[in-house]
């Protein structure tokens, strides 16, 4: 299991396919909040479960599923 404290603000978030998903705003209550200013965000904050995180390498958070699947499953509230 990943230590959520290792996920840093402004880290790049990518799917298992290496495709960009978003940029970390912060982590709270088991969810990663992505910045709304990221081009992939469409002006909205998106939330993904910390459980999706496969690994953290430097300033990159790699998820356990492809970017398109993450975008189908993320929430905006």
Secondary structure, 3 states (H helix, E strand, C coil): CCCHHHCCCCCEEECCCCCEEEEEEEEECCEEEECCCCHHHCCCCEEEEHHHEEEEECCEEEECCCHHHHHHHCECC
